[in-house]
Amino acid sequence: ECSKGTYVRQLAADIGERLGCGACITQIRRVKAGPFAIQEAAHLCDVNESHLRNWQG
């Protein structure tokens, strides 16, 4: 878990620089943002008007 001010790509670059070998991020997947978690997400193709009406946001 990291704070919203954490720059993961820069963190990897800094670690690589310190190790003297370089480093980069090839993929980042956000699994949580605030109260929203990926486990509770719906695929966009599955969202319809009733989902929007029933959303408790």
C-alpha positions in Angstrom: 0.0 0.0 0.0 1.3 3.5 -0.8 0.1 7.0 -0.3 -1.4 9.0 -3.1 1.9 11.0 -3.3 4.0 7.9 -4.0 5.5 7.8 -7.5 6.1 4.1 -8.0 8.0 4.5 -11.3 10.4 7.0 -9.7 10.8 4.8 -6.7 12.0 1.9 -9.0 14.3 4.2 -10.9 15.8 5.5 -7.6 16.4 2.0 -6.3 18.0 0.9 -9.6 20.3 4.0 -9.5 21.3 3.3 -5.9 22.1 -0.3 -6.8 24.1 0.9 -9.9 22.2 -1.3 -12.3 19.1 0.8 -13.3 15.5 -0.2 -13.0 12.1 0.5 -14.5 8.5 -0.5 -14.1 7.0 -2.5 -16.9 3.5 -2.7 -15.5 1.5 -1.1 -12.7 -1.9 -2.3 -11.7 -4.0 -0.2 -9.4 -6.0 -2.5 -7.3 -7.5 0.0 -4.9 -8.2 3.8 -5.0 -9.8 5.3 -1.9 -12.8 3.2 -1.0 -12.9 1.4 -4.3 -11.3 -2.1 -4.8 -10.7 -4.1 -7.9 -12.6 -7.1 -6.4 -15.8 -5.0 -6.4 -15.4 -3.6 -9.9 -17.7 -4.4 -12.8 -16.4 -4.8 -16.3 -17.5 -1.9 -18.4 -19.3 -4.2 -20.9 -21.5 -5.5 -18.0 -22.6 -2.1 -16.7 -26.1 -1.1 -17.7 -28.6 1.6 -16.7 -29.9 -0.3 -13.7 -26.3 -0.5 -12.3 -26.1 3.3 -12.5 -29.5 3.8 -10.9 -28.6 1.4 -8.0 -25.1 2.7 -7.4 -24.7 3.9 -3.9 -21.8 6.3 -4.6 
